[in-house]
Amino acid sequence: MPIYEYRCRECGHHFSHLFRSIQAAEEAGMPPCPACGDTQVKRLISPAALHLGRSSAPPEEGEATSEDTKQVFGRKELEEALKERGY
């Protein structure tokens, strides 16, 4: 069941919509904005959800720890990167 995120072009409201299947999403088209009812919405690129697990084994000598290499790329960073590229 895909959940797509949208932003209304009229009022700027950001919302999510759950579809029963990808085929249902394709057939239904864009959902109306729940805030203003306008049908001019844009589907957004959503960041993937990541689970950064931690190994129970100690790091080998000279090996980077998860604290050294851990980087979380959230919605704010994604939106900034997309704006820089003109999206």
N, C-alpha and C positions, 0 to 999 in steps of 0.2 A: 504494500500500500504506500504509494508515494505521497509525500507531503511537499508541496511546492510553496515557495514564498513569493509574494507579490508586493508591488508598491503602486498605489493609485496615482495616475498622472494628474488627476484633477485636484485632489486634496492632500496628496503625499502620504496617506495612511499606509502603514506597513502591516501586512497580515499573511497568515498561512492558510492553506486549504488542503484538506486530505481527500484523496481520490481512492476509489476501491481498487483501481489498477491503472497501469500506464495507458492502456487502451481507452479506459473510461476518461482519463485526463485529456487524451487527444480528441475524443469524440465530443466532450463537453465544451472545450474551448476555455477562454479566460473567464474566471468567476467574477461577479460584480463586487465592487468594494463594499464591505460591510458598514463602513462609516458614512459614505455619501450615496452609495448605490450606483455610481458611475461604472460603466463597463470598459473604460479605457485604462486598463491596468497593464503593468509590465512585470513579467516573470523575472525574478532575481536569481543570481548565481549564489547558492548557499554554501557556506563552508562545511566541510565534512566534519563529523564528530569523531574525535580521536580518543582512544583510551591509551594513555601512556602507562603501561604496567611497569612494575619494577621487579627485576630479577632478584631472587633470593641468594644467588651466588655472589660472592664478593668480586669486585673487578680485579682483573689481572694487573700485574705491575705495569705501569705506563699506560694502561687503558683508561680512556675517558669515562667518567661516571655519568649517570643520567642527568645529574645536576649541571654538568659541564656542557652537555649537548642538547638538553631539553629546550625546545622552542615551541611555543604555542602560537598559532596563527589564527586569530579570532576574526569575528565579523568586522570590527573596526579596522584592523590591519588589511583585511581583504578589500573593504570598500576604499581605503586610501590607495592601495595598489591599483585597483581598477580605475579610479579617478586619474591617477598619474598616467595611465595608458589610454585615457580618453573614452572609457566605456561608461 
